[in-house]
Amino acid sequence: MNQAAPRRTEQNEDEGSRPARRRVLASLGALPAGAVLAGAGAAHAAPGGRGKGKGRGKGRGKGRGGFRLGVENLLEEEALETLRDARVGLITNPTGTDSSLRSTIDLLVEAQEQGGFTMTALFGPEHGVRGAEPAGGSVVDYIDEKTGLPVRSLYGATQKPTPEMLEDVDVLVFDIQDIGTRFYTYIWTLYYAMQAAGENDKRFIVLDRPNPLGTDIEGFVLEPELSSFVGLREIPQTHGLTVGELALLFNGEFLDGATALEVIEMSGYDPEEPLEAELPWVLPSPNIPSAETALVYAGTGMIESLNISEGRGTTTPFLWFGAPFITEAHVDTLIAELEAADLPGVLYRPMFATPTTSKHAGEFCGGLQIHVTDAQEYEPVRTGIHVLAALLRNVEEVDWREGEDCRTEADECWVDKLTGTKRTRLMLEGGDSPEAIVAAWRKESQRFRATTQRYRRY
C-alpha cells in the first residue's frame, strides 16, 4: 500500500473488491492482533495457531515496523479530504490515539484548518470519552474542558444517537479500540451509531484498529430473543474481525446497506502474522488494564454470571476468580481438573485475594489465577467454559448469580445473555462436558466464518 495514499473502504449499496493481503502484523501491548453469518459455503479453521501465523513479515511506512492505524492514515493529506466542508462528530474514548499516544480528539481538532472541516461534538460510550466512569455507570452530557466541545452520552438515557444529537453533524467518525468480544459494549455503540447515521442521512467513518483476539471464532451465535446491549445481533462470542470489518458486516448483514460507510484501513497489518510492531496498551475500560486481560476476557468474563468474583476490585480482574467459600482443597481440585483438560497456552496457580469492590468486596477469597503462556494458542471461550464447569461441579456453594431466579429453562439469566443462548447453561446443568459444548458451537462458527470472508480487508 502506498503510505501517502491510504486505502479507504467505502460501502453503501455496492461492495468493492477485496484488497490484496498485507504480510505484516501490528500488535496491541505485545499480543497478537485478533475473527460473522453464513447459510452455506466452505469454511475452515486456520492451521495451528488459531489464525495467528508464526512467520515474520516486513513492512514499510512511518509507523512502528511499517504499521499505521486508521487514524494515522486519515490524517494523510489525500484521506483528510474526505472531511472537507463537513461538520464532524467523533465517537471515541481514551483508546482513540495514534501510535505515539496522541489523542484522536486532539489530532482532529488540530487538523481542522488543514482539512477544511469543523469539529462540532464528541460522543461518549460506556465509561465515557475520557474513560472515568465505572462499568455500568451512566455517562452524562457535558462540555469537554480541553476542547470546549459538547460531549453527548451514548451510555445512559440513550444508547443510540437521536436526530437532535446529530443536528450539527454531517459525518460521524468512530475511533475506539475493541477487544473482539461480543459482550463488550463498544461494538454495539458502533452498531447503534451506524443505524442512526443511516436513518438521518449522515456519513459514517470507522478508523480501523487491530483485534487482540486474532481471527479465530468461538462461541454460539447470539439467539435474537436474547438480544441486549451485551449482544445486539447474531454474531459469535468472539467475532475475529477488526472494528472496520465488523462495521462492514453490520452494514451488509443487518442494516441492509443503509449506512454511507467508509473504513479508513490500517497499513502494514495482517491478523495472521505475528507481532511486528507493538502499540502501547491503553486500557479500553477500567477492568481491562492489560493486553493479557483483553485476551482472557471473552472466556473469564462469563464468571460474571456466577456468585464468584471475576476479579473486579483486585489488581488482576478476569485473570483471577474466587470466593470466600472456596477453600485450598477446592483450589487444588479445580487446578487438577483444568490441567487434566490439557487446554493450550495456559497455566493456573492458587491465589488468594480480598476484592475491594464488586462481588465479595472486603472478604478474603480463595481462588486461582490464569496465566497465558502462549497467546497464539490460547482459546479464551473454550477455557472459560472449562472454568465454569469446574466451579459448578466441584464447589457446592457455586450458583448462578440470580440464585433461585435462575432455575428453569424459562428463566432468562445473565449467563444466557453473555453466551447468547440458553444452551450453555442447560448443557452445564445437564452434566454435559465442556468439550460437548465446544463441539456444539463449531458448526455455527464455521458458517459465520464463511460469511466474514466478503468483509475482511486484511
C-alpha atoms as one frame of an Amber mdcrd trajectory, in Angstrom:
protein
   0.000   0.000   0.000   1.202   3.488  -0.822   1.583   5.136   2.561   0.868
   8.585   1.133  -2.447   7.385  -0.247  -4.045   5.170   2.403  -6.789   2.822
   1.311 -10.350   3.801   2.094 -13.027   1.151   2.056 -16.380   2.570   1.099
 -19.640   0.719   1.375 -23.170   1.765   0.645 -25.076  -0.197  -1.952 -22.174
  -1.957  -3.629 -19.172  -3.678  -2.087 -15.728  -3.122  -3.564 -13.306  -5.912
  -4.346 -11.216  -7.375  -1.542  -7.741  -5.821  -1.403  -4.576  -7.898  -1.553
  -3.413  -9.214   1.806  -0.622  -7.421   3.630   2.003  -9.563   5.307   2.916
  -7.556   8.397   1.192  -7.531  11.775   1.000  -4.843  14.397   0.141  -5.841
  17.905  -1.529  -4.426  20.949   0.658  -4.431  24.007   2.816  -7.309  22.742
  -0.156  -9.562  21.980  -1.200 -10.789  18.515  -3.967  -8.934  16.813  -7.083
 -10.978  16.944 -12.264 -13.365  13.501 -19.791 -13.313  11.184 -23.432 -15.209
   9.404 -23.436 -17.662   6.501 -26.058 -20.044   5.339 -23.602 -22.185   3.429
 -20.147 -22.224   1.991 -16.882 -23.897   2.852 -15.158 -22.718   5.974 -12.083
 -23.984   7.738 -10.113 -23.161  10.819  -6.738 -21.583  10.239  -3.917 -24.116
  10.649  -2.122 -24.400  14.022  -2.031 -21.069  15.772  -5.737 -20.219  15.623
  -5.320 -17.853  12.714  -2.266 -16.184  14.230   0.604 -17.082  11.930   4.080
 -17.965  13.068   6.269 -16.434  10.353   7.643 -12.898  10.371   6.779 -10.154
   7.932   8.426  -6.892   6.968   6.677  -3.582   6.469   7.329  -0.083   5.240
   5.969   3.235   6.362   6.042   5.843   9.077   4.556   3.766  11.900   6.376
   1.303  14.123   7.560  -1.587  11.945   5.637  -0.143   8.993   2.320  -0.330
  10.815  -0.148   2.545  10.701  -3.504   2.885  12.403  -6.626   4.088  10.630
  -6.416   7.458  12.374  -2.845   7.914  11.124  -3.918   7.149   7.564  -6.894
   9.514   7.837  -4.530  12.382   8.637  -2.660  11.972   5.353  -3.481  14.864
   3.034  -5.436  12.870   0.456  -7.527  10.984   3.001  -8.229  14.100   5.043
 -10.118  15.495   2.050 -12.927  13.109   2.941 -13.814  15.513   5.767 -13.615
  18.785   3.835 -16.564  21.142   4.444 -18.094  18.670   6.917 -19.277  19.139
  10.476 -17.691  16.237  12.321 -18.821  14.335  15.408 -16.288  11.965  16.966
 -17.205   8.811  18.903 -14.157   7.902  20.955 -12.603   7.224  24.341  -9.024
   7.127  25.731  -8.070   4.315  23.317  -8.556   6.719  20.399  -4.907   7.621
  19.878  -2.191   7.311  17.283   0.836   5.027  17.780   2.551   7.757  19.808
  -0.474   8.038  22.134  -1.630  11.411  20.810  -5.390  11.656  21.287  -7.599
  11.388  18.213  -9.609  14.253  19.690  -6.535  16.488  19.722  -5.358  15.280
  16.303  -8.676  16.104  14.624  -9.043  19.433  16.398  -5.549  20.379  15.199
  -6.302  19.180  11.635  -9.448  21.291  11.172  -7.791  24.130   9.289  -5.735
  21.864   7.043  -8.694  19.588   6.305 -11.284  22.317   5.978 -13.749  20.735
   8.400 -15.254  21.669  11.758 -15.385  19.551  14.894 -18.838  20.031  16.416
 -19.339  17.268  19.002 -17.852  14.346  20.909 -19.852  11.223  21.744 -19.107
   9.075  24.788 -19.653   5.282  25.006 -19.689   3.260  28.245 -17.008   4.639
  30.599 -17.132   7.992  28.771 -14.956   9.951  26.351 -12.233  10.329  28.981
 -12.770   6.830  30.434 -13.562   7.870  34.002 -16.898   6.093  34.542 -17.086
   2.603  36.135 -18.638  -0.448  34.468 -22.364   0.167  34.002 -22.064   3.756
  35.247 -24.273   6.260  33.465 -22.404   8.657  31.160 -23.760  12.214  31.177
 -23.680  15.108  28.713 -21.227  17.900  29.470 -18.781  20.344  27.864 -15.280
  18.974  27.339 -12.931  21.180  29.341  -9.990  20.913  26.955 -11.723  21.465
  23.608 -14.930  23.238  24.584 -16.871  20.691  22.508 -20.181  19.298  23.739
 -19.938  15.666  24.864 -23.107  13.655  24.168 -23.713  10.441  26.050 -24.325
   7.140  24.263 -24.486   5.186  27.514 -27.227   6.426  29.764 -30.666   7.729
  28.881 -29.954   6.812  25.254 -27.578   4.383  23.586 -28.447   5.416  20.045
 -27.818   8.948  18.759 -31.091  10.839  18.406 -31.896  13.148  15.469 -31.420
  16.104  17.847 -27.936  14.863  18.792 -26.984  14.763  15.105 -28.432  18.111
  14.008 -24.998  19.769  13.860 -23.176  16.721  12.452 -22.621  15.718   8.819
 -20.094  12.939   9.443 -19.747  10.615  12.425 -16.214   9.282  12.977 -15.646
   6.217  15.192 -12.255   5.537  16.783 -12.371   3.108  19.715 -10.279   0.027
  20.461 -12.445  -3.097  20.584 -11.259  -6.318  22.250 -13.039  -8.803  19.993
 -15.744  -9.996  22.401 -19.493  -9.850  21.722 -20.412  -8.773  25.249 -18.013
  -5.812  25.226 -20.362  -2.871  24.608 -18.331  -0.634  22.291 -19.275  -2.599
  19.180 -22.962  -2.055  19.988 -22.344   1.671  20.356 -20.856   1.341  16.855
 -23.934  -0.520  15.619 -26.447   1.953  17.016 -24.458   4.932  15.753 -24.282
   3.417  12.263 -28.014   2.778  12.359 -28.690   6.369  13.424 -26.380   7.690
  10.695 -28.330   5.762   8.056 -31.672   6.954   9.382 -30.547  10.594   9.495
 -28.617  10.737   6.211 -25.212  11.154   7.829 -21.919   9.726   6.626 -20.072
   7.301   8.889 -16.313   6.716   9.039 -14.568   3.999  11.042 -10.875   4.425
  11.826  -9.664   0.855  11.933  -7.698  -0.828  14.724  -6.386  -4.375  15.399
  -8.379  -7.087  17.122  -6.325  -8.520  20.020  -8.020 -11.946  19.722  -6.828
 -12.959  16.263  -9.094 -14.294  13.531 -10.458 -17.388  15.252 -14.121 -17.573
  16.210 -15.535 -19.134  19.379 -18.919 -19.481  20.999 -22.528 -19.763  19.948
 -24.051 -17.214  17.590 -26.405 -14.960  19.558 -30.052 -16.021  19.501 -32.223
 -12.948  18.663 -34.564 -13.410  21.640 -31.569 -12.800  23.938 -30.610  -9.525
  22.289 -29.327  -6.871  24.704 -26.597  -4.248  24.903 -24.114  -7.046  25.671
 -25.124  -8.659  22.390 -27.500  -6.976  19.963 -27.080  -9.011  16.803 -26.316
 -12.530  15.657 -22.546 -12.867  15.952 -20.492 -15.378  17.999 -18.947 -14.723
  21.379 -15.681 -13.803  19.643 -16.031 -12.400  16.136 -12.418 -12.218  14.904
 -12.870  -9.014  12.900 -11.384  -5.562  13.223 -13.889  -2.834  14.088 -13.777
  -1.676  10.492 -14.520  -5.154   9.160 -17.244  -5.580  11.761 -18.829  -2.296
  10.655 -18.846  -3.562   7.064 -20.524  -6.767   8.232 -23.105  -4.852  10.290
 -23.958  -2.756   7.249 -24.087  -5.707   4.871 -25.846  -8.284   7.046 -28.063
  -6.343   9.437 -28.551  -2.748   8.220 -29.321  -3.500   4.556 -26.504  -1.234
   3.395 -28.386   1.815   4.642 -25.310   3.485   6.121 -22.988   5.555   3.914
 -19.999   3.789   5.454 -16.299   4.328   4.884 -13.496   2.440   6.624 -10.068
   4.031   6.848  -7.928   0.922   6.876  -4.696   0.242   8.684  -1.472  -0.200
   6.753   1.128  -2.878   7.337  -1.356  -5.112   9.134  -2.099  -8.795   8.741
  -4.019 -10.590  11.510  -2.407 -13.914  10.636   1.171 -12.749  11.100   2.998
 -12.445  14.429   3.990  -9.309  16.264   5.867  -6.867  14.115   5.033  -3.557
  15.732   3.937  -3.064  19.307   1.353  -0.477  20.282   1.365   0.809  23.841
  -1.624  -0.636  25.685  -4.290   1.913  26.581  -6.849   0.295  28.847 -10.195
   0.425  26.978 -12.130   0.190  30.248 -11.187   0.237  33.942 -11.168  -3.560
  34.312  -9.165  -4.315  31.166  -5.840  -2.914  32.431  -3.567  -5.052  30.250
  -3.448  -6.789  26.895  -3.393 -10.131  28.729  -6.697  -9.212  30.383  -8.176
  -8.464  26.953  -7.040 -11.898  25.783  -8.843 -13.820  28.551 -11.928 -11.613
  28.952 -14.037 -13.382  26.315 -13.924 -16.503  28.493 -13.452 -15.436  32.094
 -15.971 -12.634  31.583 -18.585 -15.409  31.835 -17.709 -15.738  35.544 -19.808
 -12.574  35.973 -22.788 -14.932  35.689 -21.831 -16.795  38.901 -21.754 -15.835
  42.576 -17.960 -15.853  42.179 -15.765 -12.755  41.965 -14.335 -12.358  38.477
 -11.541 -10.248  39.940 -13.128  -6.807  39.876 -11.650  -4.877  42.759  -8.331
  -6.732  42.549  -5.190  -5.970  40.556  -5.939  -8.914  38.252  -9.534  -8.565
  37.012 -10.632 -11.504  34.834  -7.248 -13.192  35.335  -8.261 -14.218  38.877
 -11.503 -15.558  40.249 -12.511 -16.598  43.727 -14.957 -16.533  46.613 -14.927
 -16.726  50.429 -16.284 -20.289  50.317 -13.522 -21.599  48.011 -11.018 -23.464
  50.168  -7.435 -24.527  49.480  -8.717 -28.038  48.863 -11.189 -26.640  46.307
  -8.370 -24.744  44.607  -6.259 -27.888  44.317  -9.187 -29.788  42.825 -10.010
 -27.008  40.354  -6.420 -26.752  39.158  -6.115 -30.527  38.802  -9.297 -30.660
  36.705  -8.253 -27.752  34.485  -4.776 -29.198  33.984  -6.308 -32.563  33.051
  -8.270 -30.814  30.288  -4.909 -30.029  28.640  -6.057 -26.669  27.319  -3.444
 -24.932  25.148  -1.429 -21.884  26.145  -2.418 -21.580  29.803  -1.248 -22.393
  33.334  -3.002 -21.944  36.677  -1.847 -21.159  40.205  -3.522 -20.766  43.604
  -4.135 -17.144  44.541  -5.945 -15.625  47.495  -7.279 -12.072  47.375  -9.631
  -9.597  49.024 -11.599  -7.654  46.391 -12.099  -4.002  47.254 -15.238  -3.558
  45.118 -17.975  -5.576  43.425 -18.745  -9.166  44.485 -17.314 -10.252  47.848
 -15.796  -6.818  48.481 -13.794  -6.820  51.710 -13.910 -10.618  52.052 -10.861
 -12.886  51.937 -11.356 -15.212  48.970  -9.758 -18.420  47.840  -9.289 -18.749
  44.110  -6.852 -19.141  41.286  -5.126 -17.079  38.651  -4.918 -17.829  34.945
  -1.527 -17.288  33.297  -1.458 -17.209  29.495   1.769 -18.819  28.330   1.109
 -18.835  24.581  -1.191 -16.122  23.288  -1.311 -17.655  19.816  -2.599 -20.990
  21.079  -4.836 -19.828  23.923  -8.598 -20.291  23.384 -10.421 -17.889  25.700
 -14.020 -19.081  25.355 -13.155 -22.775  25.435 -11.050 -22.158  28.538 -13.844
 -20.129  30.131 -16.348 -22.945  29.625 -13.976 -25.364  31.366 -13.637 -22.916
  34.273 -17.425 -22.594  34.678 -17.881 -26.352  34.514 -15.122 -26.997  37.074
 -16.597 -24.474  39.510 -20.158 -25.814  39.192 -19.005 -29.423  39.591 -16.574
 -29.052  42.472 -17.755 -26.232  44.736 -21.194 -26.859  46.234 -21.838 -23.191
  47.036 -21.308 -22.035  43.448 -24.550 -20.866  41.841 -25.769 -18.554  39.108
 -25.774 -15.008  40.368 -29.589 -14.800  40.238 -29.889 -17.787  42.600 -33.486
 -19.016  42.811 -34.443 -16.801  39.872 -32.274 -18.912  37.564 -33.613 -22.430
  37.881 -35.674 -23.246  34.800 -35.389 -23.116  31.041 -37.975 -20.325  31.043
 -35.752 -18.122  33.220 -33.511 -15.617  31.468 -30.182 -15.435  33.295 -27.057
 -13.356  32.902 -25.139 -16.388  31.640 -27.707 -16.656  28.834 -27.110 -13.019
  27.867 -23.340 -13.434  27.915 -23.233 -16.697  25.967 -26.051 -15.613  23.645
 -28.054 -18.781  24.252 -29.677 -20.859  26.992 -27.944 -23.934  25.617 -24.736
 -23.281  27.526 -26.495 -23.097  30.897 -28.741 -26.069  30.197 -25.862 -28.221
  28.977 -23.748 -27.364  32.042 -26.645 -28.109  34.383 -27.394 -31.311  32.496
 -23.901 -32.645  33.061 -22.605 -32.257  29.507 -18.844 -31.936  29.277 -17.200
 -28.638  28.357 -15.950 -30.216  25.141 -19.520 -31.188  24.213 -20.455 -27.506
  24.498 -17.471 -26.509  22.360 -18.434 -29.100  19.745 -21.998 -27.743  19.725
 -20.865 -24.287  18.595 -18.282 -25.359  15.995 -20.671 -25.610  13.027 -22.107
 -22.194  13.821 -18.592 -20.802  13.978 -17.744 -22.299  10.598 -20.842 -20.835
   8.947 -20.110 -17.479  10.493 -16.506 -17.613   9.287 -17.730 -18.194   5.747
 -19.872 -15.065   5.901 -16.981 -12.936   7.150 -14.871 -13.530   4.052 -16.621
 -10.857   1.984 -15.997  -8.262   4.693 -12.363  -8.960   5.515  -9.927  -6.275
   4.432  -6.557  -7.671   5.525
